[in-house]
Amino acid sequence: MALAPLFAMAARNLGRHPRRTGLTVTAIAVGLAALIFLWGFSDGLHSNLVRNLQDTIVGSIDIHPKGFFQRPEITKGIVDPKHIENALEEAGVERWTRRLVGFALAAGPRHTSGMVLMGVEPETEGRVTTLGDKVTIGRFLQADDDYQCVIGAGSARSLGVGIGDTLVLMANDRFGTLATEEFTVVGIATGGELGIDSGMFITTVKALQEMLEIHGQVSNYTLRVPESRLEPVYSALREKLCVERFDVLRWYDMYPMIHEWIILSDGFHLVFLSVVLLIVLGGVLNTVLLSMLERTREFGILMALGVQRSQLALMVAVESLLIGIIGVVVGATLGIALVMVSARVGIDLSALVGETRGFYVDPIIRTRLDLQHLWITMLGMLLVSLLAALYPAWRATRLAPVEAIRHG
């Protein structure tokens, strides 16, 4: 039996009960649209979080001396920066900056607090992160600054300082001797991000090098590359740099909990997809099985006229597949439209969960269409539609022509 007549016959059979067929198609379409939208929202949220984390402070890849990330020590410096910069050039990395990281005690008029020191190069930091945009009170650092600093709003409140006030910074230099220096506050970051709002002391690399007696040394190189180039660049740098001397870490190597949360969230969506598929399986199975049972006498006549049992089973399968195709087309169209509209308009989370910037998430999330997730969902629906036809098709092949003709 040719496919065209088979599809025509299947469409006619489904049209005998338009209400039942319509309800089944609607269930598939609504379930698929909901899944596409939910996955689009989740992908948009993940993309926003990862982008903001990298743009704000982390970057895409960091290069440290061996073991520095686990135990930051000011004596573990990069003494041959030219070697790393040559490797960056060969790997095609254009956006990078140098930093000097350590720990210190900051003393203000009201309080003292342990701080994470981060020396940056203002002229290149803006090519990698948006750290300067977080400073809304005062200004960010400039290349010619001499012992000026930027701190978070939480640290400013705790230490009791404002723009123009001075802080005394105490830290061990490379000889282990206590070094102290006064820094003038020129900027306060008010974004509220965790790690920046409290406990972060940002100044220039030059000022820290002078204070700690480590002229010419930095502790790490921070890179920003597109997501599509993250793995190739990472592999290239691992090959070019001696792994016994340097650690090359991707953002999720440094912050594995965020990466694991994204994986867990995707796993939740797969569980939700499985539940929806089970519901769809029951609905399609009910429709096709009822349609087959109502046409038992018709099937008996067809077999008496010479139609093979395999052809009857194929016709039942085509009916189920046709229901799935219509439902998937309608559902995918609706779901993609919802994702596109939400991507343009955005979904405001602040009304539901309050302030979100502390977790590197914008208050307005724009959905994102991931083609891999879209195909997984659509193919899952079509596969379930075919699976729903197995039992009715098997029942059709077990019919005896004479008994089937007498049926009903």
C-alpha positions as CSV (number, residue, x, y, z in Angstrom):
1,M,0.0,0.0,0.0
2,A,1.5,3.4,-1.1
3,L,2.2,6.0,1.6
4,A,0.0,8.7,0.1
5,P,-3.2,6.7,0.1
6,L,-2.3,5.4,3.6
7,F,-2.0,8.9,5.0
8,A,-5.2,9.9,3.3
9,M,-7.0,7.0,4.8
10,A,-5.5,7.7,8.2
11,A,-6.6,11.4,8.0
12,R,-10.1,10.3,7.0
13,N,-10.3,7.9,10.0
14,L,-9.2,10.5,12.4
15,G,-11.7,12.9,11.0
16,R,-14.5,10.6,11.9
17,H,-14.1,11.8,15.5
18,P,-12.9,15.4,15.2
19,R,-13.5,16.2,18.9
20,R,-11.5,13.3,20.2
21,T,-8.7,13.8,17.7
22,G,-8.7,17.6,18.4
23,L,-8.4,17.0,22.2
24,T,-5.5,14.7,21.7
25,V,-3.7,17.1,19.3
26,T,-4.4,19.9,21.7
27,A,-2.8,18.0,24.6
28,I,0.3,17.3,22.6
29,A,0.5,20.9,21.4
30,V,0.0,22.5,24.8
31,G,2.5,20.1,26.4
32,L,5.1,20.7,23.8
33,A,4.6,24.5,23.8
34,A,4.9,24.5,27.7
35,L,8.1,22.5,27.5
36,I,9.7,24.7,24.8
37,F,8.8,27.8,26.8
38,L,10.1,26.4,30.1
39,W,13.3,25.2,28.5
40,G,13.7,28.6,26.8
41,F,13.3,30.4,30.0
42,S,15.8,28.2,31.8
43,D,18.3,28.6,28.9
44,G,17.9,32.3,29.1
45,L,18.4,32.3,32.8
46,H,21.5,30.2,32.5
47,S,23.0,32.3,29.7
48,N,22.3,35.5,31.6
49,L,24.0,34.1,34.8
50,V,27.1,32.8,33.0
51,R,27.5,35.9,30.9
52,N,27.2,38.3,33.9
53,L,29.5,36.2,36.0
54,Q,32.2,36.3,33.3
55,D,31.6,39.9,32.3
56,T,31.6,41.2,35.9
57,I,34.8,39.8,37.3
58,V,35.6,36.2,36.5
59,G,36.3,36.2,32.7
60,S,36.2,33.1,30.6
61,I,39.6,31.6,31.4
62,D,42.2,32.3,34.0
63,I,45.9,31.5,33.9
64,H,47.6,31.1,37.3
65,P,50.9,29.8,38.7
66,K,50.5,26.2,39.6
67,G,48.4,25.8,42.7
68,F,47.7,29.5,43.1
69,F,43.9,29.2,42.8
70,Q,43.7,26.7,45.7
71,R,46.3,28.6,47.9
72,P,46.8,32.2,46.8
73,E,50.2,33.4,47.9
74,I,51.7,36.7,46.9
75,T,55.1,34.9,46.4
76,K,53.6,32.7,43.7
77,G,53.9,35.2,40.9
78,I,54.3,34.9,37.1
79,V,57.8,36.0,36.5
80,D,57.8,35.5,32.7
81,P,54.7,37.2,31.4
82,K,56.1,37.3,27.8
83,H,55.8,33.5,27.6
84,I,52.1,33.7,28.4
85,E,51.4,36.6,26.1
86,N,53.0,34.8,23.2
87,A,50.8,31.8,23.9
88,L,47.7,34.1,24.0
89,E,48.7,35.6,20.7
90,E,49.2,32.1,19.1
91,A,45.8,31.0,20.4
92,G,44.1,34.1,18.9
93,V,43.0,35.6,22.2
94,E,42.6,39.4,21.9
95,R,40.8,40.3,25.1
96,W,43.0,39.7,28.2
97,T,44.2,41.6,31.2
98,R,46.7,41.0,34.0
99,R,45.9,41.0,37.7
100,L,47.7,40.7,41.1
101,V,45.6,39.0,43.7
102,G,46.3,38.6,47.5
103,F,44.8,39.2,50.9
104,A,45.1,42.1,53.3
105,L,43.6,43.8,56.3
106,A,41.9,47.2,55.7
107,A,41.3,49.6,58.6
108,G,38.8,52.5,58.4
109,P,37.5,55.0,61.0
110,R,34.8,52.6,62.2
111,H,36.1,49.1,61.7
112,T,38.8,46.8,60.3
113,S,38.0,44.0,57.8
114,G,39.9,41.2,55.9
115,M,39.8,42.0,52.2
116,V,40.6,40.2,49.0
117,L,43.2,42.4,47.2
118,M,42.8,42.7,43.4
119,G,45.3,44.8,41.5
120,V,44.0,45.5,38.0
121,E,45.3,47.3,34.9
122,P,42.6,49.9,34.2
123,E,43.6,50.3,30.6
124,T,42.9,46.6,29.8
125,E,40.4,45.6,32.4
126,G,37.5,47.1,30.5
127,R,38.3,44.8,27.5
128,V,37.6,41.7,29.6
129,T,35.0,42.7,32.3
130,T,32.4,45.3,33.1
131,L,33.8,45.8,36.6
132,G,34.1,49.6,35.9
133,D,30.4,49.8,35.2
134,K,29.6,48.6,38.7
135,V,31.1,51.8,40.2
136,T,28.2,54.3,40.4
137,I,29.5,56.4,43.2
138,G,32.8,58.2,42.3
139,R,34.8,56.7,39.5
140,F,36.7,53.6,38.5
141,L,40.5,53.4,38.6
142,Q,42.6,55.1,35.9
143,A,46.1,54.2,34.6
144,D,47.8,57.1,36.3
145,D,46.2,56.5,39.8
146,D,48.7,56.3,42.6
147,Y,47.4,54.5,45.7
148,Q,43.7,55.0,45.0
149,C,41.1,52.2,45.5
150,V,37.6,51.0,44.7
151,I,35.5,49.1,47.3
152,G,32.0,47.7,47.4
153,A,29.1,49.5,49.1
154,G,28.9,46.8,51.8
155,S,32.6,47.3,52.7
156,A,32.2,51.1,52.6
157,R,29.4,50.9,55.2
158,S,31.3,48.5,57.4
159,L,34.5,50.4,57.4
160,G,32.8,53.8,57.6
161,V,34.3,55.4,54.6
162,G,33.1,57.3,51.5
163,I,34.6,59.0,48.5
164,G,37.8,60.9,49.3
165,D,38.4,59.1,52.6
166,T,41.5,57.0,53.3
167,L,42.0,53.4,54.2
168,V,45.0,51.8,55.8
169,L,46.0,48.6,54.1
170,M,48.2,46.0,55.9
171,A,49.6,43.0,54.1
172,N,52.8,40.8,54.1
173,D,55.2,41.7,51.3
174,R,57.2,39.1,49.4
175,F,59.8,39.0,52.3
176,G,57.1,38.2,54.9
177,T,57.4,41.7,56.4
178,L,54.3,43.6,57.3
179,A,53.7,46.4,54.8
180,T,51.2,49.3,55.4
181,E,50.0,51.9,53.0
182,E,47.2,54.5,52.9
183,F,44.8,54.3,49.9
184,T,42.2,57.0,49.0
185,V,38.7,55.7,48.1
186,V,37.8,57.0,44.6
187,G,34.9,54.7,43.8
188,I,32.2,52.6,45.4
189,A,30.6,49.6,43.6
190,T,26.9,49.5,44.3
191,G,25.7,46.6,42.1
192,G,25.4,44.3,45.1
193,E,27.0,41.3,43.5
194,L,28.3,38.6,45.9
195,G,32.1,38.9,46.2
196,I,32.2,42.6,45.1
197,D,29.8,44.3,47.5
198,S,31.8,43.2,50.6
199,G,35.3,42.1,51.0
200,M,36.8,43.2,47.7
201,F,39.6,45.9,47.6
202,I,40.5,46.9,44.1
203,T,43.5,49.0,43.2
204,T,46.1,49.2,40.4
205,V,48.6,46.5,39.8
206,K,51.3,49.1,39.9
207,A,50.3,50.2,43.4
208,L,50.3,46.7,44.8
209,Q,53.6,45.8,43.2
210,E,55.2,48.8,44.9
211,M,53.6,48.2,48.2
212,L,54.5,44.4,48.3
213,E,57.9,44.7,46.7
214,I,57.1,42.5,43.8
215,H,57.9,44.7,40.8
216,G,57.1,43.3,37.4
217,Q,55.2,40.3,38.7
218,V,51.5,39.5,38.4
219,S,49.5,36.5,39.7
220,N,47.1,35.8,36.9
221,Y,46.0,36.5,33.4
222,T,42.2,36.8,32.9
223,L,40.8,36.2,29.4
224,R,37.4,36.8,27.7
225,V,36.5,34.6,24.7
226,P,33.1,33.8,23.1
227,E,31.4,30.7,24.4
228,S,31.9,28.9,21.1
229,R,35.6,29.3,21.4
230,L,36.0,28.5,25.1
231,E,37.0,24.9,24.7
232,P,39.3,25.3,21.7
233,V,41.1,28.2,23.3
234,Y,41.4,26.2,26.6
235,S,42.9,23.2,24.8
236,A,45.3,25.4,22.8
237,L,46.6,27.1,25.9
238,R,47.0,23.8,27.8
239,E,49.2,22.6,24.9
240,K,51.3,25.8,24.7
241,L,51.8,26.4,28.5
242,C,53.6,24.0,30.7
243,V,51.0,22.3,32.9
244,E,53.6,21.8,35.6
245,R,54.1,25.5,36.0
246,F,50.7,27.0,35.2
247,D,47.0,26.2,35.8
248,V,44.6,27.1,32.9
249,L,41.1,27.2,34.4
250,R,37.8,27.8,32.7
251,W,35.1,29.7,34.6
252,Y,33.3,26.6,35.6
253,D,36.6,25.0,36.9
254,M,36.8,27.9,39.3
255,Y,33.1,28.0,40.1
256,P,31.9,24.4,39.7
257,M,28.7,24.9,41.8
258,I,27.2,27.1,39.2
259,H,28.0,24.7,36.4
260,E,26.6,21.8,38.4
261,W,23.4,23.8,39.1
262,I,22.9,24.3,35.4
263,I,23.4,20.6,34.8
264,L,20.9,19.8,37.6
265,S,18.4,22.2,36.1
266,D,18.7,20.6,32.7
267,G,18.1,17.2,34.4
268,F,15.0,18.6,36.0
269,H,13.7,19.5,32.6
270,L,14.4,16.0,31.3
271,V,12.3,14.6,34.2
272,F,9.5,17.0,33.4
273,L,9.7,16.1,29.8
274,S,9.4,12.4,30.7
275,V,6.2,13.1,32.7
276,V,4.6,15.1,29.9
277,L,5.6,12.3,27.4
278,L,3.9,9.7,29.6
279,I,0.7,11.8,29.7
280,V,0.9,12.3,25.9
281,L,1.5,8.5,25.5
282,G,-1.7,7.8,27.4
283,G,-3.8,10.3,25.4
284,V,-2.6,9.1,22.0
285,L,-2.9,5.4,23.0
286,N,-6.5,6.1,24.1
287,T,-7.4,7.8,20.8
288,V,-5.8,5.3,18.5
289,L,-7.1,2.3,20.5
290,L,-10.7,3.5,20.5
291,S,-10.5,4.3,16.8
292,M,-9.2,0.8,16.1
293,L,-11.9,-1.0,18.3
294,E,-14.7,1.0,16.7
295,R,-13.5,-0.2,13.2
296,T,-13.1,-3.8,14.0
297,R,-15.8,-4.8,11.5
298,E,-14.1,-2.6,8.9
299,F,-10.8,-4.3,9.5
300,G,-12.4,-7.7,9.1
301,I,-13.8,-6.7,5.7
302,L,-10.5,-5.3,4.6
303,M,-8.7,-8.6,5.5
304,A,-11.4,-10.6,3.7
305,L,-10.7,-8.5,0.6
306,G,-7.0,-9.4,0.8
307,V,-5.4,-6.6,2.8
308,Q,-2.5,-8.0,4.8
309,R,-2.3,-7.8,8.6
310,S,1.0,-5.8,8.3
311,Q,-0.8,-3.2,6.2
312,L,-3.5,-2.8,8.9
313,A,-0.8,-2.4,11.5
314,L,0.9,0.2,9.4
315,M,-2.3,2.1,8.9
316,V,-2.9,2.2,12.7
317,A,0.7,3.4,13.2
318,V,0.3,6.1,10.5
319,E,-2.8,7.4,12.3
320,S,-0.9,7.7,15.6
321,L,2.1,9.3,13.7
322,L,-0.3,11.8,12.0
323,I,-1.7,12.9,15.4
324,G,1.9,13.4,16.6
325,I,3.0,15.4,13.6
326,I,0.0,17.7,13.8
327,G,0.4,18.2,17.5
328,V,4.2,18.8,17.2
329,V,3.8,21.3,14.4
330,V,1.1,23.3,16.3
331,G,2.9,23.0,19.6
332,A,6.3,23.9,18.2
333,T,4.9,26.9,16.4
334,L,3.2,28.1,19.6
335,G,6.2,27.4,21.8
336,I,8.7,29.1,19.5
337,A,6.4,32.1,19.2
338,L,6.2,32.4,23.0
339,V,10.0,32.1,23.4
340,M,10.5,34.8,20.7
341,V,8.0,37.2,22.2
342,S,9.5,36.7,25.7
343,A,13.0,37.1,24.3
344,R,12.0,40.5,22.9
345,V,9.8,41.7,25.8
346,G,11.6,39.9,28.7
347,I,10.2,38.4,31.9
348,D,10.6,40.6,35.0
349,L,11.7,38.5,38.0
350,S,12.0,41.3,40.5
351,A,8.2,41.4,41.1
352,L,8.4,37.7,42.1
353,V,11.8,37.2,43.8
354,G,13.0,40.7,44.6
355,E,16.6,41.8,43.9
356,T,18.5,39.3,41.7
357,R,21.8,41.2,40.8
358,G,23.5,39.8,43.9
359,F,23.4,36.4,42.2
360,Y,24.7,37.8,38.9
361,V,21.3,37.6,37.3
362,D,19.5,40.6,35.6
363,P,16.0,41.3,37.0
364,I,14.6,40.9,33.4
365,I,15.3,37.6,31.8
366,R,15.0,37.1,28.1
367,T,14.3,33.6,26.9
368,R,16.6,31.8,24.6
369,L,15.9,29.2,22.0
370,D,18.4,26.3,22.2
371,L,18.0,24.2,19.0
372,Q,19.3,21.0,20.7
373,H,16.7,21.2,23.4
374,L,14.1,22.0,20.8
375,W,14.9,18.9,18.8
376,I,15.0,16.7,21.9
377,T,11.5,17.8,22.8
378,M,10.0,17.5,19.4
379,L,11.5,14.2,18.6
380,G,10.4,12.9,22.0
381,M,6.8,13.8,21.2
382,L,7.0,12.1,17.8
383,L,8.6,8.9,19.3
384,V,5.9,8.7,21.9
385,S,3.2,9.0,19.2
386,L,4.8,6.0,17.4
387,L,5.1,4.0,20.7
388,A,1.4,4.7,21.4
389,A,0.6,2.8,18.2
390,L,2.3,-0.4,19.1
391,Y,-0.4,-2.0,21.2
392,P,-3.4,-1.0,18.9
393,A,-1.3,-2.1,15.8
394,W,-0.6,-5.5,17.5
395,R,-4.3,-5.9,18.3
396,A,-5.2,-5.2,14.7
397,T,-2.8,-8.0,13.5
398,R,-4.5,-10.5,15.9
399,L,-8.0,-10.0,14.5
400,A,-9.7,-13.0,12.8
401,P,-11.5,-11.8,9.6
402,V,-14.8,-13.8,10.3
403,E,-15.0,-12.8,14.0
404,A,-14.1,-9.2,13.1
405,I,-16.9,-9.0,10.5
406,R,-19.4,-10.2,13.0
407,H,-18.2,-7.6,15.6
408,G,-20.8,-4.9,16.2
